[in-house]
Amino acid sequence: MANSAVGVIFSNIHDENIPELSRHRTMASIPFGGRYRLIDFPLSNMVNSGIDTVGIVTKYNYQSLIDHLGSGKDWDLARKDGGIILLPPYSDETDAPYTNRLEALKGITGFLNHRNEEYVVISDCDSIAHIDIAAVLRFHEENKADITMIYHEEKEPIDSSYFMTISPDETGRVRSIKINPVFEGKANLYINIMVMPREFLLNTIADAMMRGLTSFGRDILTKHVDTLKIFGYKFDGYYAGVNSLQKYFKHSMELLDKTNRDQLFGARDIYTKVRDSAPSKYSDTALVRNSLISDGCSIDGTVENCILFRGVKVGKGSVIKNSVIMQDTVIGENVELDCVLTDKNVVIRDRRHLSGCEALPYFIAKGRMI
């Protein structure tokens, strides 16, 4: 059934939620977990479920995304027909980039019209989860739904500029949809992944454009919840919503818990770009506890409760705790870091002492020297 679906992934939709890390890249290409990018999770979910054609909707700052995806061979999507297809932010009728999701969907109607799959799976890049899309498609077909929205039970307040919660009944039929509600306790958070028939989506886009609608959530989902057959599919596994720098740091540190790692990576592979790096090197002065260390690192100091991306260097006498250190960062000697988040290619010189906290990590932008 999954091969009767085409995938669409939005790479830029939520960039404003985490501007510190999306200033020079798309949301989709933000690094995560030592060796992955955020797009690897929705893309791998689709590939693992048999979807072999995925359109990536771009907008700006997508050079790093192109470098990461390449031909798609690391996801087995280097194909003559289908595979990964980069979709520009312009439609056939305008030279201006899209300003909302409906305009973006209108801009890719040519791509959708040339496909013959029955269903479309639409995903953003702010949700980190290992989801069986084939099971969602079966659920959608069994209920003869117009739209199926995947949701997760959330117990914490959401610090995002835009989010939706849904209220399904005992059959799974969604009876109400709320945008940016204030809630206490539990809420069914829509995790920005949905399924719908391809023809239904094309007709919906055409109707919305004729009526001058601008918001898929407000003008289509919330206003037609009583007339459309909208169903909610509950996802109970590990879910991380990256909607702020604080949440990015929090969910990164959650990977140090083996239970979370097993739920995210244990069932089926999460694919990413393969790099042929040498194994990490640990000197006789190195001490590492409860950390994820990627390949190509060189460690002469102490690393505790940290995530180190590829090629990180930690100097002798340095103590790095509770931190996320991205690719090719160089940490000098006798440095102390606690709750620090660095972007790529950062240099921290000798004898620097930097500290943040779990709620507000000390952030160092890409390429900075301190």
C-alpha positions as a printed Julia matrix, in Angstrom:
370×3 Matrix{Float64}:
   0.0    0.0     0.0
   2.83   2.39    0.82
   4.05   2.31   -2.78
   0.7    3.85   -3.69
   1.73   7.0    -1.79
   4.0    9.91   -2.68
   5.8   11.89    0.01
   6.02  15.68    0.41
   8.37  17.19    3.0
   8.45  20.9     3.86
  12.02  21.92    4.63
  11.57  25.55    5.73
   8.1   25.87    7.24
   9.21  26.22   10.9
  12.53  28.04   10.53
  11.32  30.96   12.66
  10.95  28.7    15.7
  14.68  28.11   15.99
  16.45  31.02   14.26
  19.73  30.39   16.07
  20.26  27.14   14.1
  18.36  27.99   10.9
  20.13  31.27   10.13
  22.42  29.6     7.59
  20.41  26.45    6.81
  16.89  25.11    6.5
  15.04  23.55    9.42
  15.42  20.27    7.54
  19.21  20.36    7.62
  19.67  21.2    11.33
  22.07  18.58   12.78
  20.73  16.25   15.48
  21.91  13.29   17.47
  25.59  13.32   16.53
  25.32  12.37   12.86
  21.8   13.06   11.58
  19.84  15.98   10.15
  16.19  16.64   11.03
  15.03  15.66    7.53
  16.5   12.18    8.02
  13.61  11.21   10.32
  10.56  11.94    8.09
  12.52  10.8     5.02
  13.53   7.5     6.64
   9.97   6.94    7.89
   8.73   7.21    4.31
  11.48   5.03    2.83
  11.02   2.35    5.51
   7.32   2.24    4.58
   7.99   1.7     0.88
   7.52   5.26   -0.39
  10.04   5.72   -3.2
   9.15   9.22   -4.46
   9.53  12.19   -2.13
   9.25  15.86   -3.08
  11.24  18.25   -0.87
   9.68  21.74   -0.8
  12.45  24.33   -0.43
  12.42  28.1     0.09
  15.83  29.55    0.99
  19.16  28.63    2.61
  18.95  25.15    1.12
  22.54  24.69   -0.06
  23.4   22.56    2.99
  20.23  20.53    2.38
  21.29  19.83   -1.21
  24.77  18.84   -0.01
  23.24  16.47    2.53
  20.71  14.79    0.24
  22.93  14.51   -2.81
  21.45  12.06   -5.3
  19.46  10.31   -2.57
  21.56   7.12   -2.72
  21.97   6.95    1.07
  18.19   6.52    1.33
  18.01   4.22   -1.73
  16.28   7.04   -3.6
  18.73   7.51   -6.49
  16.23   6.49   -9.16
  15.43   7.31  -12.79
  11.74   7.6   -11.97
  10.89   9.2    -8.66
  13.41   9.27   -5.83
  14.18  12.61   -4.18
  12.84  15.59   -6.11
  13.73  19.11   -4.96
  10.77  21.43   -5.47
  11.55  25.16   -5.78
   9.53  27.78   -3.85
   8.05  29.28   -7.01
   4.94  28.29   -8.95
   4.54  28.51  -12.71
   2.61  31.76  -12.3
   4.84  33.86  -10.03
   8.48  34.61   -9.33
   7.84  35.32   -5.63
   8.44  32.6    -3.01
   5.44  31.23   -1.16
   4.33  32.97    2.03
   2.15  30.23    3.53
   1.52  26.5     3.28
  -1.35  26.83    0.83
   0.77  28.86   -1.59
   3.53  26.28   -1.25
   1.09  23.48   -2.06
  -0.22  25.42   -5.03
   3.35  25.77   -6.26
   3.83  21.98   -6.32
   0.56  21.06   -8.05
   2.55  20.37  -11.23
   4.58  17.77   -9.34
   1.43  16.23   -7.82
  -0.42  16.2   -11.15
   2.38  14.21  -12.77
   2.26  11.5   -10.11
  -0.14   8.56  -10.22
   0.01   7.43   -6.57
  -3.32   7.35   -4.77
  -2.22   9.05   -1.54
   0.03  11.9    -0.41
   1.96  11.83    2.87
   2.83  15.39    3.96
   5.4   15.99    6.68
   7.27  18.91    8.21
  10.78  18.6     9.66
  10.19  19.65   13.26
   9.03  16.21   14.48
  11.55  13.56   15.49
   9.93  10.15   15.73
  10.09   6.64   14.26
   6.64   6.2    12.69
   5.32   3.32   10.6
   3.75   5.3     7.74
   2.43   2.07    6.18
   0.3    1.51    9.31
  -1.01   5.08    9.07
  -1.98   4.5     5.42
  -3.84   1.31    6.37
  -5.67   3.21    9.13
  -6.55   5.96    6.65
  -7.91   3.51    4.08
  -9.86   1.42    6.62
 -11.67   4.56    7.83
 -12.2    5.92    4.29
 -10.88   9.21    5.63
 -10.41  12.46    3.75
  -7.5   13.43    5.99
  -5.6   11.52    8.67
  -3.6   13.6    11.16
  -0.93  11.94   13.32
  -0.93  13.11   16.94
   0.96  12.49   20.16
  -0.23  12.95   23.72
   1.65  15.96   25.07
   1.97  16.78   28.77
   4.06  19.96   28.61
   3.22  23.48   27.34
   4.23  24.13   23.72
   6.61  27.05   23.1
   5.93  27.29   19.38
   4.6   30.16   17.29
   2.06  27.84   15.64
   0.71  24.44   16.67
  -2.55  22.51   16.63
  -4.26  20.15   19.03
  -7.04  17.77   18.03
  -9.88  16.01   19.85
 -10.75  12.62   18.32
 -13.71  10.56   19.54
 -13.6    6.84   20.4
 -13.62   5.9    16.69
 -10.7    8.23   15.89
 -12.87  10.8    14.1
 -11.61  14.3    14.88
 -14.4   16.44   16.36
 -12.49  19.66   17.04
  -9.17  21.27   16.11
  -7.64  24.13   18.08
  -4.78  26.39   17.05
  -2.34  27.64   19.72
  -4.59  26.75   22.67
  -3.56  27.28   26.27
  -3.82  23.95   28.04
  -2.98  22.37   31.36
  -2.41  18.66   31.72
  -2.62  16.56   28.58
  -3.33  17.56   24.99
  -3.36  15.67   21.69
  -0.67  17.5    19.74
  -0.78  17.25   15.95
   2.83  16.47   14.98
   2.66  17.95   11.47
   2.32  14.71    9.52
  -0.85  13.95    7.57
  -2.2   11.63    4.87
  -4.83  12.37    2.25
  -5.83  11.2    -1.25
  -3.83  12.94   -3.95
  -6.92  13.95   -5.97
  -8.6   15.25   -2.83
  -5.56  17.41   -2.07
  -5.43  18.81   -5.6
  -9.15  19.68   -5.51
  -8.74  21.26   -2.06
  -5.83  23.43   -3.24
  -7.73  24.57   -6.35
 -10.83  25.47   -4.31
  -8.78  27.31   -1.68
  -6.97  29.39   -4.3
 -10.25  30.38   -6.0
 -11.63  31.57   -2.68
  -8.46  33.42   -1.67
  -7.75  31.3     1.39
  -4.33  31.6     3.02
  -4.15  29.12    5.92
  -4.43  25.35    5.56
  -5.0   24.97    9.29
  -7.46  27.79    9.93
  -9.32  27.92    6.59
  -9.51  24.22    5.74
  -8.98  22.0     8.78
 -10.69  23.95   11.58
 -13.55  25.33    9.47
 -14.42  22.0     7.86
 -13.87  19.61   10.75
 -17.61  18.81   10.78
 -17.97  18.2     7.04
 -14.69  16.47    6.18
 -13.85  12.99    7.42
 -10.77  13.89    9.45
  -9.29  11.11   11.58
  -6.53  11.15   14.17
  -3.87   8.44   14.32
  -2.28   8.22   17.77
   1.48   7.71   17.92
   2.64   6.34   21.28
   6.4    6.03   20.73
   9.18   8.5    21.49
   8.43  11.91   20.02
  10.49  15.1    20.09
   9.05  18.36   18.81
  11.87  20.77   17.91
  10.13  24.13   18.24
  12.74  26.22   20.08
  16.44  26.17   20.93
  15.57  25.08   24.46
  13.52  22.12   23.17
  16.28  21.2    20.72
  18.76  21.03   23.6
  16.33  19.14   25.84
  15.51  16.51   23.22
  19.17  16.14   22.27
  20.03  15.32   25.87
  17.15  12.82   26.0
  19.13  10.65   23.58
  21.47   9.79   26.45
  18.61   7.66   27.82
  18.84   4.21   26.25
  15.06   3.75   26.32
  14.61   6.82   24.12
  17.39   5.72   21.76
  15.88   2.27   21.4
  12.46   3.71   20.53
  13.93   6.12   18.01
  16.59   3.93   16.36
  15.87   0.37   17.46
  13.05  -0.84   15.21
  14.26   0.15   11.75
  17.13   2.22   10.45
  17.21   5.99   10.34
  19.27   6.73    7.25
  21.64   9.64    6.79
  24.51  10.74    4.58
  27.43   8.35    4.98
  30.81   9.88    5.73
  34.0    7.8     5.7
  35.61   9.17    8.86
  38.27   7.51   10.97
  37.24   6.07   14.35
  37.38   8.43   17.31
  40.67   8.62   19.17
  40.9    8.54   22.98
  44.23   9.37   24.63
  45.38   8.02   28.0
  44.16  11.27   29.62
  40.62  10.93   28.21
  37.66  10.12   30.43
  34.19   9.66   28.89
  30.96   8.92   30.78
  27.39   8.52   29.49
  27.99  10.29   26.18
  27.36   9.78   22.47
  30.62  10.21   20.58
  30.54  10.26   16.78
  33.37   9.1    14.53
  36.41  11.26   13.79
  36.63  12.82   17.28
  39.86  13.29   19.23
  39.47  13.38   23.01
  42.22  14.19   25.51
  40.0   15.56   28.3
  36.84  14.64   30.24
  33.45  14.33   28.53
  30.37  13.6    30.64
  26.68  13.52   29.63
  27.43  15.02   26.21
  26.72  14.55   22.53
  29.73  15.1    20.29
  29.28  15.28   16.53
  31.85  14.17   13.98
  35.36  15.6    14.12
  35.15  17.31   17.54
  38.47  17.83   19.34
  38.66  18.11   23.14
  41.99  19.31   24.55
  43.93  17.98   27.52
  42.63  19.06   30.92
  39.26  20.21   29.55
  36.02  19.15   31.25
  32.89  19.12   29.07
  29.57  18.33   30.79
  25.89  18.28   29.77
  26.65  19.8    26.36
  25.93  19.34   22.65
  29.01  20.01   20.51
  28.48  20.04   16.75
  30.75  18.95   13.93
  34.42  20.01   13.69
  34.35  22.11   16.84
  37.77  22.54   18.47
  37.94  22.84   22.26
  41.31  23.89   23.64
  43.08  22.83   26.82
  41.82  23.39   30.38
  38.39  24.49   29.13
  35.27  24.0    31.28
  31.87  23.78   29.58
  28.51  23.03   31.22
  25.16  23.15   29.36
  26.76  24.57   26.22
  25.39  24.16   22.68
  27.76  24.94   19.82
  26.99  25.05   16.13
  29.52  23.69   13.62
  33.16  24.81   13.27
  33.38  26.63   16.6
  36.74  27.25   18.25
  36.91  27.59   22.06
  40.37  28.68   23.1
  42.36  27.52   26.15
  41.15  28.19   29.7
  37.66  29.38   28.77
  34.89  28.68   31.33
  31.38  28.76   29.82
  28.15  27.71   31.47
  24.43  27.8    30.76
  21.56  25.83   32.24
  19.1   23.2    31.03
  16.39  25.79   30.42
  18.76  28.19   28.63
  21.93  26.59   27.22
  24.9   28.78   26.36
  24.76  28.93   22.57
  27.73  29.6    20.27
  26.93  30.34   16.62
  28.52  28.63   13.62
  32.15  29.49   12.96
  32.62  31.63   16.07
  35.85  31.77   18.06
  35.72  32.36   21.8
